[in-house]
């Protein structure tokens, strides 16, 4: 294993753990509640993140070898999904992260080893990948609401993850980065669970919370968490993008020196 492979895989696991440990996170699994997910827990997310380490190593190794690694990366992603399900007893904790992290890690490795620009490389990888088939939540939302979801984010080079990274850089607050995502992203998880009304409710409430001072933010987010649990709404897409923003922060010495 090269130093680059080890570094990127370690930072990827750490980013996933930082995301799940962040508390409070409205509607999401954290150390306070299981959010709007009766089948999930912090412990399951921890097991899943650890089980994905070999996949992250593979993504880094592929990216360091050449720019277009998408066919092999998607095969590795399918194996990673099985590793995740095996670790969690069949619970889908990180399917969205497997897709986004695989592409971004491969692009970051390509940036470091081959001098590629990481975000355009990520977009190219997504373009060369097969679109998901079957009745996934993302596909259901795309057909019903014409919203594009995770693949469109990747096709555009992860602009929302990069914006969340900038919010994190400027504010020093993971909570504010999450709220920015919740206020801005057409989250397919919210659309699947709550339709346009659910998405609009979460976006408008998140915008209000962004204006609060630090002294009032955490208690307000806890109340927001209780509300989203009651409404069975979970901004899972925003959580994946927050984890990706954390990964960008942890690896900024590679792509933003």
C-alpha positions, 0 to 999 in steps of 0.5 A: 500500500502506498502512502497516498493510498493509506492517507486517502483511505484513512481520511475517508473513514475518518470523514464518515465517522466525523459526520455520524458523530456530529451532534445534533443533526436534524433527522439524522443518526447522531449521538443524541438520537437515531433521527428518522431512522428506526433501523440505524444507529451510530454503532452501525455507521461505525461498523460500516465506515470501517468495512469500507476502508478496503474499497477506499484503498482500491479507489485511491489505487485506481485513481493513482494509476490513470484518470478514467477508472470508472468501470473498475471503480463501479465494480469495486463499489458493488463489492463495497455495498455487499461489505456494508450490508454484511457489516450492518446486517442488511442496513443501507448506511452508506450507499450514497457515500460509496458512490460519492467517496469512490469518485472523489477519492479516485479523483484526489489520487489522480490529482496527486499522482498524475496532476489532474484537476480533481473536480473535473476528473470527478465529473468525467468519472461520473459521466463515464459511469453507468446510471443506476438502474431499478427502483432506487429512491433516487430513480423514484424521485427523478421520475416523480419530481425531475430532481437529479440527485447524487449522480447530477452532483457528481456530473457537475464536479460536486459543487455543493460539497465544495460550497459546504467545504467553503462554509466550513472553512469560513465558519469553522462550524460543521453544524453551519455547513450541514445547515447550508446544505439542508437549505440549498440542496434538493435532497432526494431523501427528503423528496422521497419521504416528504415530497416537495412540501417536506423538502421546502419545509426543511429548506426554509427552517434550515435557512432560519437556523443559519441566522442564529447566533452560536449561543442559540444554534445547538438548542434550536437544532435539537428542536429541529431534530425532534420535529423532523423525527416526528415528520419522518424526514431525513436529509440523508443526501445532505449528510453524504455531502457534509461527509464529502466536505469533511473529506475535502477539508482533511485532504486539502493539502492535496487539492488546495495547497 
